[in-house]
Amino acid sequence: MAKYYFNDEFDFIMGRYEDNITLKVNKNDIIYESEKRKFTNSPANWIDVTSPSFISWMKISPINPTRKLYGIIKQDIEGDLTVKITDNYGKRLKKFNGKRRLIMARLTPFGGTHYFLGAAYVGVGAVLSLLSLTFFCCYRKRRSILNQMNPNNE
């Protein structure tokens, strides 16, 4: 189990002064159903291990192990946005020199807005297309040379 569990709370407030709207953060849709079945509670647990926040925290991340999904805001954000952070971690964070960051990203139906993977696919596809064209031209040239040397082989 995790010795240190990230349990800070965030409130997202849109607007200014008297027009404040607190945005609802959906924490239930941050994990898949198959991930829920991997975690079960026992009397010895010090935390509810079936909560989506804990399961998201414990998931293995292939790129950056500390970038975890906290929640999803399904409303459009217009104007000013204020983030109120309730620090539930405090002194425990200082024990191992840890740092916290809040990254807000726009999600699409295909995931986040990370362009590296798409650019890598396009780049590799272009290189492979050039290689296949080069090999095809070499094959045609060699075939024509062999046909000229042995005209009875057609």
Steps between C-alpha positions, in 0.01 A plus 500: 500500500598860458671648803418850379161558346423826326179619663492877447167649401445747217207737451473663158315831505407672174424871481572800715371609837117483516463294178698204633406154376661198664573241232413139571796262472400149395727250674301188413587480130879516542551121500374205299268230635776239463724704732231511769500120525872490588451684831302363794466625856610306805470592869876570519489774235564853622315651205212413270691324221189478283477878458573617144752758630709233671484262203608781267788580735614136506482444123832452327569785260719418198628852439517693826424310821382804694253641245166360608145591400320677786165561340308620196320834467230457237392865492646756262732740681452862405669800655706485818568177684611487862634181655464459876732231639440334835832357616439161660858385446719766656779372726504148355602643162814656650629161619599388152553843336197458273335767288146539375377651176157562357480453125177583325460347154230483240391144425376376166323172422844361411668606825696809594639761270846348475622538145820294536341163424320627189815671374702183565252290299511745208882515511547123511240454226680749274839333556357153432324623185826647369685177580240286323513728194881481498497119522238478227710720267810290574302183426371636167848617396663169590223306325549700179879443512448124546252491211751675272770247587275199443229579239369140489388515865184703434 
